[in-house]
Amino acid sequence: MSKFKGILDAAKGREPEPEKSSQKTETQKPQPEKVQPHSVDQLQSEPPKRGRPKAKRSDPDYEQVTAYIRRDTHTTVKIELLKSAQDGQKREFSELVQDLL
């Protein structure tokens, strides 16, 4: 049995499986404490989590696609985007492609 099996079982709310070894040990390993799931009242009273805003990946108005372009074209575009970023014009590669299309 893995030394992390007891921790995994405790996290999933299961009773740890007994070891299946033929040797008896003189000292027993300490059992991990059971993790109690949150009650419904606790979950409803907690404020919404702060985090990153939703990205294009999770925005239904966007779809990820793949296109093949020449390597030198891609390099030139990245250089131009970096130059414009140094001038204070932050622009994403996907925004540039959208404008060109």
N, CA, C and O of each residue as an XYZ file, in Angstrom:
404
protein
N       0.854     -1.177      0.000
C       0.000      0.000      0.000
C       0.892      1.229      0.000
O       1.922      1.265      0.672
N       0.490      2.219     -0.750
C       1.238      3.458     -0.843
C       1.162      4.216      0.468
O       0.162      4.140      1.180
N       2.226      4.950      0.786
C       2.219      5.719      2.028
C       1.247      6.883      1.960
O       0.927      7.474      2.991
N       0.765      7.230      0.761
C      -0.177      8.323      0.605
C      -1.617      7.833      0.479
O      -2.535      8.648      0.398
N      -1.829      6.538      0.460
C      -3.163      5.975      0.293
C      -4.099      6.411      1.413
O      -5.261      6.726      1.155
N      -3.616      6.435      2.646
C      -4.445      6.848      3.777
C      -4.879      8.289      3.661
O      -6.014      8.626      3.999
N      -3.994      9.144      3.188
C      -4.316     10.553      3.017
C      -5.377     10.715      1.926
O      -6.321     11.491      2.079
N      -5.213      9.981      0.829
C      -6.173     10.036     -0.266
C      -7.538      9.554      0.194
O      -8.554     10.177     -0.115
N      -7.570      8.453      0.928
C      -8.835      7.939      1.434
C      -9.503      8.941      2.364
O     -10.719      9.125      2.308
N      -8.716      9.590      3.223
C      -9.277     10.566      4.156
C      -9.844     11.762      3.403
O     -10.890     12.293      3.775
N      -9.162     12.184      2.352
C      -9.638     13.327      1.577
C     -10.930     12.994      0.847
O     -11.775     13.866      0.643
N     -11.081     11.754      0.460
C     -12.299     11.347     -0.242
C     -13.398     10.926      0.728
O     -14.495     10.565      0.302
N     -13.114     10.967      2.028
C     -14.129     10.644      3.024
C     -14.334      9.162      3.221
O     -15.384      8.748      3.714
N     -13.362      8.350      2.850
C     -13.477      6.907      3.012
C     -12.631      6.462      4.190
O     -11.712      7.158      4.621
N     -12.961      5.301      4.693
C     -12.141      4.691      5.739
C     -10.874      4.145      5.086
O     -10.950      3.523      4.027
N      -9.710      4.366      5.700
C      -8.477      3.822      5.126
C      -8.510      2.302      5.108
O      -8.999      1.662      6.040
N      -7.980      1.738      4.031
C      -7.919      0.284      3.921
C      -6.826     -0.246      4.835
O      -5.765      0.368      4.944
N      -7.067     -1.375      5.493
C      -6.008     -1.944      6.341
C      -4.877     -2.472      5.477
O      -5.081     -2.888      4.336
N      -3.673     -2.445      6.050
C      -2.511     -2.944      5.303
C      -2.623     -4.446      5.126
O      -3.130     -5.147      6.002
N      -2.157     -4.929      4.008
C      -2.245     -6.349      3.694
C      -0.890     -7.023      3.785
O      -0.606     -7.949      3.026
N      -0.057     -6.573      4.698
C       1.261     -7.191      4.829
C       1.197     -8.333      5.821
O       0.363     -8.334      6.726
N       2.072     -9.298      5.650
C       2.083    -10.468      6.525
C       2.855    -10.194      7.804
O       2.720    -10.945      8.770
N       3.656     -9.148      7.836
C       4.440     -8.827      9.016
C       3.655     -7.886      9.908
O       2.994     -6.960      9.439
N       3.743     -8.145     11.221
C       3.109     -7.252     12.171
C       4.127     -6.217     12.600
O       5.292     -6.539     12.833
N       3.693     -4.989     12.703
C       4.602     -3.942     13.142
C       4.306     -3.633     14.596
O       3.163     -3.709     15.047
N       5.354     -3.285     15.317
C       5.191     -2.990     16.730
C       4.532     -1.635     16.940
O       3.760     -1.456     17.882
N       4.827     -0.702     16.083
C       4.210      0.616     16.213
C       3.225      0.797     15.090
O       3.500      0.440     13.944
N       2.078      1.352     15.415
C       1.076      1.595     14.396
C       1.243      2.997     13.854
O       1.620      3.921     14.575
N       0.958      3.139     12.586
C       1.036      4.441     11.961
C      -0.155      5.271     12.412
O      -1.256      4.738     12.550
N       0.043      6.573     12.647
C      -1.087      7.402     13.039
C      -2.073      7.535     11.887
O      -1.683      7.704     10.731
N      -3.346      7.457     12.221
C      -4.391      7.570     11.217
C      -4.641      9.037     10.912
O      -4.699      9.852     11.833
N      -4.789      9.390      9.653
C      -5.066     10.792      9.323
C      -6.457     11.180      9.815
O      -7.360     10.348      9.898
N      -6.606     12.459     10.138
C      -7.894     12.937     10.602
C      -8.868     12.975      9.434
O      -8.487     13.229      8.291
N     -10.128     12.716      9.746
C     -11.147     12.770      8.697
C     -11.448     14.215      8.358
O     -11.533     15.072      9.237
N     -11.607     14.468      7.080
C     -11.928     15.807      6.614
C     -13.438     15.906      6.491
O     -14.058     15.141      5.753
N     -14.023     16.838      7.208
C     -15.461     17.023      7.163
C     -15.814     17.967      6.018
O     -15.231     19.047      5.918
N     -16.745     17.590      5.158
C     -17.134     18.504      4.083
C     -17.892     19.691      4.661
O     -18.479     19.600      5.740
N     -17.875     20.805      3.935
C     -18.584     22.001      4.369
C     -20.083     21.756      4.322
O     -20.575     21.040      3.450
N     -20.796     22.342      5.248
C     -22.247     22.249      5.211
C     -22.777     23.231      4.161
O     -22.060     24.126      3.714
N     -24.028     23.050      3.781
C     -24.644     23.911      2.775
C     -24.692     25.342      3.279
O     -24.486     26.275      2.502
N     -24.965     25.535      4.584
C     -25.038     26.883      5.150
C     -23.697     27.594      5.045
O     -23.650     28.786      4.741
N     -22.604     26.873      5.294
C     -21.281     27.488      5.208
C     -20.963     27.905      3.788
O     -20.378     28.966      3.573
N     -21.338     27.092      2.817
C     -21.045     27.408      1.421
C     -21.846     28.604      0.941
O     -21.343     29.407      0.155
N     -23.076     28.736      1.397
C     -23.914     29.839      0.942
C     -23.514     31.151      1.595
O     -23.712     32.212      1.004
N     -22.954     31.105      2.800
C     -22.622     32.343      3.493
C     -21.262     32.899      3.092
O     -20.967     34.058      3.383
N     -20.429     32.104      2.433
C     -19.110     32.568      2.033
C     -19.226     33.528      0.854
O     -20.017     33.292     -0.060
N     -18.451     34.603      0.866
C     -18.483     35.528     -0.271
C     -17.891     34.854     -1.507
O     -17.106     33.914     -1.377
N     -18.253     35.319     -2.698
C     -17.687     34.708     -3.913
C     -16.174     34.900     -3.945
O     -15.649     35.918     -3.493
N     -15.499     33.915     -4.481
C     -14.038     33.957     -4.543
C     -13.580     34.994     -5.556
O     -14.180     35.175     -6.616
N     -12.507     35.661     -5.196
C     -11.887     36.585     -6.135
C     -10.862     35.819     -6.939
O     -10.257     34.867     -6.446
N     -10.674     36.220     -8.136
C      -9.703     35.534     -8.969
C      -9.545     36.248    -10.290
O      -9.927     37.406    -10.456
N      -8.986     35.537    -11.198
C      -8.770     36.103    -12.523
C     -10.100     36.265    -13.246
O     -11.025     35.479    -13.043
N     -10.191     37.275    -14.077
C     -11.407     37.391    -14.890
C     -11.424     36.272    -15.935
O     -10.383     35.700    -16.259
N     -12.593     35.972    -16.449
C     -12.689     34.916    -17.450
C     -11.886     35.296    -18.685
O     -11.906     36.441    -19.136
N     -11.197     34.332    -19.208
C     -10.357     34.556    -20.380
C     -11.113     34.164    -21.645
O     -12.252     33.699    -21.591
N     -10.466     34.359    -22.762
C     -11.082     34.022    -24.045
C     -11.397     32.532    -24.116
O     -12.345     32.122    -24.786
N     -10.599     31.730    -23.426
C     -10.808     30.287    -23.450
C     -12.197     29.923    -22.928
O     -12.821     28.995    -23.441
N     -12.682     30.629    -21.928
C     -13.983     30.302    -21.357
C     -15.098     31.203    -21.881
O     -16.244     31.075    -21.450
N     -14.785     32.101    -22.792
C     -15.790     32.999    -23.382
C     -16.435     32.299    -24.572
O     -15.734     31.899    -25.501
N     -17.755     32.143    -24.561
C     -18.408     31.417    -25.670
C     -18.352     32.154    -27.002
O     -18.631     31.552    -28.039
N     -18.000     33.436    -27.007
C     -17.904     34.181    -28.261
C     -16.595     33.912    -29.003
O     -16.428     34.357    -30.139
N     -15.670     33.192    -28.377
C     -14.374     32.890    -28.989
C     -14.239     31.387    -29.187
O     -14.794     30.585    -28.436
N     -13.487     31.032    -30.221
C     -13.195     29.625    -30.488
C     -11.728     29.508    -30.860
O     -11.213     30.291    -31.657
N     -11.064     28.525    -30.277
C      -9.654     28.329    -30.566
C      -9.503     27.585    -31.888
O     -10.177     26.584    -32.133
N      -8.617     28.085    -32.726
C      -8.361     27.454    -34.022
C      -6.860     27.324    -34.219
O      -6.068     27.936    -33.503
N      -6.493     26.532    -35.182
C      -5.086     26.357    -35.529
C      -4.920     26.708    -36.999
O      -5.729     26.321    -37.842
N      -3.876     27.436    -37.287
C      -3.586     27.795    -38.673
C      -2.081     27.680    -38.889
O      -1.294     27.916    -37.972
N      -1.699     27.325    -40.074
C      -0.283     27.245    -40.407
C       0.117     28.497    -41.175
O      -0.452     28.814    -42.219
N       1.098     29.195    -40.640
C       1.661     30.355    -41.329
C       3.162     30.148    -41.389
O       3.715     29.326    -40.658
N       3.801     30.878    -42.242
C       5.253     30.736    -42.369
C       5.939     31.192    -41.082
O       5.497     32.130    -40.418
N       7.011     30.513    -40.755
C       7.748     30.795    -39.534
C       8.253     32.236    -39.503
O       8.179     32.895    -38.465
N       8.768     32.732    -40.634
C       9.288     34.099    -40.666
C       8.165     35.127    -40.487
O       8.390     36.192    -39.912
N       6.958     34.814    -40.976
C       5.809     35.705    -40.766
C       5.467     35.777    -39.278
O       5.229     36.860    -38.744
N       5.443     34.641    -38.624
C       5.134     34.591    -37.197
C       6.182     35.353    -36.384
O       5.837     36.096    -35.466
N       7.432     35.173    -36.714
C       8.517     35.869    -36.010
C       8.401     37.378    -36.196
O       8.558     38.142    -35.244
N       8.124     37.804    -37.435
C       7.979     39.231    -37.720
C       6.806     39.834    -36.942
O       6.918     40.935    -36.403
N       5.695     39.121    -36.883
C       4.525     39.601    -36.150
C       4.840     39.711    -34.658
O       4.472     40.701    -34.026
N       5.512     38.715    -34.088
C       5.859     38.775    -32.665
C       6.775     39.950    -32.367
O       6.626     40.616    -31.342
N       7.725     40.207    -33.262
C       8.638     41.343    -33.069
C       7.869     42.652    -33.095
O       8.103     43.531    -32.266
N       6.952     42.784    -34.044
C       6.156     44.014    -34.143
C       5.251     44.191    -32.920
O       5.069     45.312    -32.446
N       4.690     43.110    -32.415
C       3.858     43.196    -31.211
C       4.694     43.614    -30.004
O       4.228     44.382    -29.163
N       5.924     43.114    -29.915
C       6.801     43.513    -28.815
C       7.200     44.981    -28.928
O       7.269     45.689    -27.924
N       7.461     45.430    -30.143
C       7.800     46.840    -30.347
C       6.638     47.743    -29.938
O       6.837     48.767    -29.285
N       5.432     47.355    -30.328
C       4.280     48.177    -29.973
C       4.030     48.140    -28.464
O       3.533     49.115    -27.900
N       4.364     47.040    -27.809
C       4.217     46.960    -26.353
C       5.191     47.903    -25.665
O       4.862     48.486    -24.632
N       6.395     48.061    -26.228
C       7.365     48.993    -25.663
C       6.887     50.431    -25.807
O       7.240     51.285    -24.994
N       6.096     50.703    -26.823
C       5.554     52.044    -27.048
C       4.279     52.287    -26.238
O       3.662     53.345    -26.354
N       3.888     51.315    -25.424
C       2.710     51.463    -24.580
C       1.424     50.963    -25.198
O       0.355     51.141    -24.615
N       1.495     50.350    -26.347
C       0.305     49.814    -27.019
C       0.283     48.301    -26.831
O       0.825     47.561    -27.652
N      -0.340     47.849    -25.758
C      -0.387     46.416    -25.495
C      -1.472     45.786    -26.366
O      -2.640     46.167    -26.294
N      -1.076     44.830    -27.178
C      -1.995     44.190    -28.109
C      -1.711     42.703    -28.139
O      -0.552     42.289    -28.121
N      -2.751     41.906    -28.184
C      -2.598     40.462    -28.229
C      -2.526     39.976    -29.671
O      -3.053     40.607    -30.587
N      -1.869     38.854    -29.844
C      -1.728     38.259    -31.168
C      -3.105     37.946    -31.767
O      -3.338     38.184    -32.952
N      -4.011     37.411    -30.944
C      -5.332     37.061    -31.461
C      -6.123     38.301    -31.873
O      -6.916     38.238    -32.812
N      -5.920     39.427    -31.188
C      -6.601     40.657    -31.592
C      -6.106     41.131    -32.950
O      -6.894     41.601    -33.771
N      -4.815     41.010    -33.188
C      -4.265     41.391    -34.481
C      -4.837     40.525    -35.595
O      -5.225     41.040    -36.643
N      -4.892     39.224    -35.378
C      -5.451     38.315    -36.385
C      -6.909     38.664    -36.642
O      -7.342     38.687    -37.794
N      -7.677     38.937    -35.587
C      -9.091     39.296    -35.745
C      -9.241     40.560    -36.584
O     -10.104     40.623    -37.459
N      -8.409     41.564    -36.325
C      -8.474     42.801    -37.097
C      -8.132     42.559    -38.570
O      -8.760     43.129    -39.462
N      -7.142     41.719    -38.812
C      -6.748     41.444    -40.188
C      -7.798     40.636    -40.941
O      -7.955     40.796    -42.151
N      -8.503     39.785    -40.244
C      -9.546     38.996    -40.893
C     -10.754     39.850    -41.188
O     -11.740     39.357    -41.736
